[in-house]
Amino acid sequence: MLLDTAIAALVAGGAILGFAQSKDAAGSPMDHLHHSHYVEFAKVPETARSRMNPLVNDPDALLAGRKLFEQHCAECHGDTAAGGRRAPSLRAEEVQQATPGTLFWILTNGVVRQGMPVWSKLPEPQRWQIVTFLKSLTPSPPAAPAVVFDHAH
């Protein structure tokens, strides 16, 4: 029962875009849990995935997207989008390699079971501005493997 409660708390603490960064007791990413939360990307319909960002060349979209991120997303994803207590980093490789259409679809539809709200009431141009900002972020470096010391020698 306690384990079920702990697992439910982890899932409820969930994340935007349907994934979370999980860490083990040593603080290193647990790849099997981390990657299993990216299943939401695979659920995006191809027609949505292939959508192009109409604001990709709009010089004002980046700044506007940053402001919208600060207003609507930073509370969960952190001020620099590097992750927070309630949501993962949006600088993760999976996010940065996702198509603009995929990010727009996830932003529009949310991942409610994982704690990501639906943002469909935000006007479409504003959602594209957020996508523009997200795609401008510097990807975080891959996590280094844990170093294990053999104290037997």
N, C-alpha and C positions, 0 to 999 in steps of 0.2 A: 504493500500500500504506500509506504514512504517513497519507494522507488518510482511508483506510478505518479505520485504527486510531484516529485522532483522532475520527472520527464515532462509532465504537463506544464510545469512552471517554465521549463526551458523552451518548450514549444510556444507557450503563450507569450513569452518574452520576445519571441520570434523576430521577424525582420521584414523590412521593405524588400520588395522584389522577390519575396519567397525564399530567402535564405538567411542563414545566420552563421556567424563565425563562432564555432565552439572550441573551447580549449580544455585540455586535460588538467590534472592537478599540477603538473609542472609548468603549465601556461603555454604549451606548444599546440599549434592547431591540430585538431583531429581530422585528418583529411577525409575519412569516410563519412563523418558527420557534416563537415563543411561542404563537400561537394554534393551530398545528397539533397541539400536544400535548394540547389539550382534547378530542380525539376520544373519549376514554374516557367523557366525560359523555354523549355522544350514544348510546353503547352501553348505557346503563342502561335496562332494560325499563320501559315505562310504568307497570306495576303497582308497581314499586319506586319510580319517580320520584314517584308520587302519594302515597306513604305519608306520613302526618303524624307528627310527633315527639310521642309520648305524654308526654314530659317538658317540653314547651315552657312550661308554666305552673308547673313545679316549681321553687321558689326555691332548693332545694339542688342542682339539676342543674348549674347554671352553675359553682359552686365545685368540685363533684365532677369535672365535665368538665375544668376547668382543671388540677386535680391529675393526672388521667389523661393529659392532653395533655403535661404536664411529664414524666411517667414514660415515656410511650410514643412521643411524637411530636416533642418539642422537639429531640432529638438531631439529627434531620434537617431539621426545619422552622424551627429557631431558637426561642429562648426566648419571643419575642413573636409567633411564627407569621409573621414577616415574610420567612421564607426562610433557607436556609442553603446550605452548599456542596453538599449532596446532595439538596436538595429545595426546591421553590419556595415562595413566599409563599402562605399560606392566606387572606391578606387581599385577594388579587387579585379583581377584579370578577367573573370567571367563577366563582370559588368562592363569593363572597358572594351571587351571584344564583342559584346552584344551589338546587334544592329540598332540604329536609332529607332526604327520601327518597333523593335522588341521592347526597348525601354519605354517608348511612348505607350504601347499596349499595356505593359505592366503598370505604369503610372496611371493610366486611365481606368483600368479594371481592378487594381489593387490585388492584394493577396490576403484577404480578410482573415483567413484561418491562421495566418502567420503574423498578424498584427499590422499589415500594410493596408492603410485605408484606400478607399476608392477616391480618385481625384477627378472623376468625370465632370464634376460641376465647375472645375477650373476651366476657363475658356481654352479651346484647343491651341491658340497661339501661345498662351502662357505655358501649357504643357510642353510644347516644342521648345520654348525658351529654356525650360528646366533640362530637357534632353540635351540641348546645345551646351549648357553649363556642365552637365555630367560628362559628356564626351570630351570636354576640354581638360578634365582632371588628369594629373599625372598618375599613371598606374602605380600601385604600391608594389614594392619588390616581392617576389615569392618568398614565403616563409622559409627560413633556413632549417634544415633538419636538426633535430635535437642531437647534441653531442653526448655520447655515453662514455663515461670513464670507467675503465676496468681497474678497480682497486686491488685486485688479486696479485698484481705484479709488483 
